[in-house]
Amino acid sequence: MTTDILDASARAQAATLTQADIDSRIFELYDEYCHGGIDRRTFLQRAAVVTVGGLAMAQALFPRYADAQTISFTDPRIKASYVTYPSPGGSSGTMRGYLVQPTGAGPFPSVLVIHENRGLNPYIEDVARRAAAEGFLALAPDGLSPVGGYPGNDDDGRTLQASLDPAKLRTDMLNSARFVKAHALSNRKLGVTGFCWGGGATNFLAATMGPDMQAAIPYYGAAPETSSVASIKAAVQVHNAENDPGINNLWPGYEAALKAAGVSYEHHSYPGTMHGFHNNSTPRFNEAAAKLAWDRTVAHFKKHLA
């Protein structure tokens, strides 16, 4: 049987699999793949030998973005458009993002929504629409816009993002935060949330922006440099998965630094979840945990940005 035929068969089987059907070792391999430790081909090859049906389990974990749309592009509560804006010191000096505003005259609290390590994919765009539907002026920047933008698939997106200068990419996120906060429709209060790489970027921005940010909500993101935590003035709300050692091992040090600096913070860990549990385009999604985390996110932003 050729690889193509095998993949087609595995894809057909994958469509019927749920999180409970997938071997934990496949999830571990997928986590390594998502974070750039191995490429797609290696992930599939290793998954195929881990267990019977491993290839189908691996195929099931690839995102299905059609499933991720919860707020329609035409939802009457929102208005969405792509915008460009200056980004001095960034990857190219210019950035592009997905701006979603609530209907009405405003002003609105502003929220930056930061993508994972693969650019502005449809899931993150939907999160921006979710935020706008709750009354926030939401901007989801595409860190890949200086190199052509999100390419339409996560593999190429991950490769492109890895090719960028990390400091310049963070500067692009900083300029994006400043842009949405200063927008004509903004009430000049800023919240930031992000997922995976975007969670780490959220922590970085909280430390970098100091009093210019009012609320920070990282989802399973890397902690900032301990020495920078004292600069955080935003109210921080952390969402972590129970089964995510790479991130969870960083939390005790981060928490100690938050306490020492007197930063207002909450920490939530969700039982039975793994890294990426909020992303509803793959079987790592945990519906109950994602809903609870999002409800807490909205409440936190409304409390600190109103």
N, C-alpha and C positions, 0 to 999 in steps of 0.2 A: 504493500500500500504506500503510495507517495505521501510526502508531507502535506501537500495541498489537500488531498483527499482526507487525510487524517484530521487536518484542521477543520475542514468542512463538517466532518462527522462530529468533532468535538464541539464546534460552535452550535450545532443543532441540539446536542445534549445540554450544552451550557445554558441555553435559553430556559431550561426548566429547573435549574438549580437555585437554591436559596442559601443564605448564610449557613444554616444548620447542616447543609449537605456538604460543605467544603471543609476539607482537612485543614487543621490549624497550621500544618507545615506549608501548605499552599499560601495561606495568608502571610506567613513569615517571608516566603519568597517574593510575594507580591509587594510587601513593604520594602524589601531590598530593591526591587525593580523600580518602584515609585520614587525612591530617593536617589536613583541613579547609580546604585551599586552594581547592577547587572542590566544588560539590554533586554529587549523584548524576546529575542530569539533564545537567549540563555535562560530566561525565566520559563519559557514554554518547555524547553528541553529538560530542565531540571524538574519541573512540575510533572512531566510525563513519566518520570522514573520514581517519583516519591511514593505513589500509590496508584492502585487501579482507578482509572478515571481521572487521574491528575491533570491531564491536558484539558479535559472538559471543565474541570474546576478552575483552572487558570483562565480559560477563555471567558468563564462567567464573570470574572472580576474586572474585565475591561469595561470602561464606562459606556453606558447607553444613555446618551444625553437627551434623547426624546422623552425618557422617563423623568428627567430632572426638572422639566418645566412645570412649575406650580402656579405661576402668575403669567397670564398671556401677555404677549406684546401689545395686544389691543385692549387690555383691561382699562375700563373707563376711569379708574382711580389714579392712573399714572400717565406720564408722557415721557418717552425715552428717545434719546438721540446720541450719536457719537460726536465727541467734541475733541478739538486739539487745543493745546495750550503750551506755553513756554516751560522748559525744564532746564534752566541753566545748571551746568555741572553734571548733567545726567549723561545717558549713553549717546544722545544725539543733539541735545538742546531742545528737543520738542517731544511732547507726549500726546498720546491719544487715549481716550477713555470712554466708557459707556456711562452717560449721565441720565439718571432717571429721577424725575421730579413728580411729586404729588400734583394732582390737579388743584387749581386754586391759585391765589395771588401770592401766597407766602407772607413773610419769610418762613423758612423751614429749618429745623435743626439739620446740620450737615453730617453725613456719615461716609467715610471712605471704606470700601470693601476690597480687600487685597487677595489676589488669587494665590493658588498653590505654586508649585515649581514648574509650571508648564504654560503660563500665560493665561489670558482672559478667555476661558472656555465657557460653553453655554451654561454650565452649572453656576458659575460665579455671576454671570449676567442675571440669572434668575434670582440669586440671592440679592442682587442690587434692586431688582424689581420688588422683591418681598419687602425690603427696607422702605422703598418708596410708598408701597401700599400701606405701610404703617405710619406714614406721615413725615418721612425723612427725605431730604435731598441727598440722593445716593450717587456716588461716583465710584465706578469699578475701573481702575486704570489697567491698561495692557502694557506690562513691562516689556513685552516683545515688540511694541510698535516701532522702536528705532531700527529693528531688523526685519520689518515687514509685517509684524503683528502675529497673533495666534494663527498657526498654519492650518488649523482645521483638524488636527489630530494630536493627541497628547505625546506620542513618541517624539515627533519632530519638535513639538513645543518644549519638551523637557531638554532636548539637545540644544535648542536655541537659547533657552534661558541659562543653561550651564555655560554657554559661550560668552555671556555678558560679564563685564567687570562688576563684581558684587557691590562695590562701593557706589558705582554710578547707578546701578539698579536701585539701590536704597535711596539715593538722591532723587531718582525719578518718583519714588513713592512719597518722599518728603514734599516735593514740589506739587504732587497731586493732592496731598492733604491741604497744603496751603491754598491751592486753586479752589477746591470745593468750599473751604471755609470762607474764602473771600468772595465767593460767587454772589451775584446780585440777589439771588433767591435765598441765600443763607442768613440765618439769624446770628451768625458769627460764633456759634458754638459747634465744636467738632468732636465727633466720636469716630473711632477706628476699630474695625474688626477684620480678621483675616484667618486663613485656614492653612495649616501645615507651614510651608514657607511664609505664607502671608501672616500666620500667627506670630512667627518670629519677627517679621517685619513690623507687626503691630507693636510688639514689645520694644523694638528698636526705636520706633517713632515716639512712643510714650516717653522714653528716656531722652530722646533728642529734642522734642518739642516742648517739654516741660509744661509750663502753665498755658501754652497755646493749644493744648489738647485737654478736653474735659472728661472723656471716657475712653477706655481701651479694653477691647474684648478679644483676646487671642484664643483661637481654637487650636489645641495641640500644637503649639508653636514653641520654638527654642527660646530659652530665657535670654534676656539681654546680658551684657557684661555686668557683673556684680557691682563694679565700681560706678556704673552709670545709673543704678537703680534709685539713688538718692535724688536724682533730677526729676523723677516721675512725679507729676502733680495731678495726673488724671486718676479718676476712680477706676480701678482695674477689676475686671471680672474674667477669671481664667476657666476655660472648659477643657478638660482632659479626659482621655479614654482610660478605662481601667487597665487594659492590656496594651501598653505602649511604652515599653521600658526606655527607649531612647529619649523620649520627652520626660517621662515621669522621674527619671533619675536626676534631671536638672531641677525639679520643682523644690526639693528641700532647701537648696542654696538660694534659689530665687525668693522663696517665702521668707527665709531668714533676713534677706536683704530688704524686702518690703517692710517687714516688721521693724527692723532697725531704723529705716528711714521714715517710719510713721505714715506710709502710704496706705490709703484706703483700698482694701482689696477683698474679693471673694474668690474662693476656689471651689470648683465643682468637678467631681470625678464620677463617671457614669458606669455603674456595674454592668459587666458583660459586654462592654463595647471595646472597639479597637480603633486605632488611628484612622481618621477619615469617616467617623460614624455619622457626621452631619451630611456627607455627600450622598444624595439620594440617587445617583446614577450608577452605583455599584452595590454588590451584596454586602459590602462593609457597612452600609447604611443601617442604622438602628432607629426605626421610626419614633419609638417612644422617647428615647434619649435625645434625638434631634429636635423633636417638638419641645421638650422641656427646656433644652438649651436655648432654642430660639426664643421661646417665651421669656426666659430670663434675660436674654440679650435685648429684646425690645423694651422690657420694663426698665432695665439698667440705663439704656439710652434715653428713654423718656424722663427718667428721674434726673439725669445729670445734664441733659441738653435742652430741656424745655425752657 
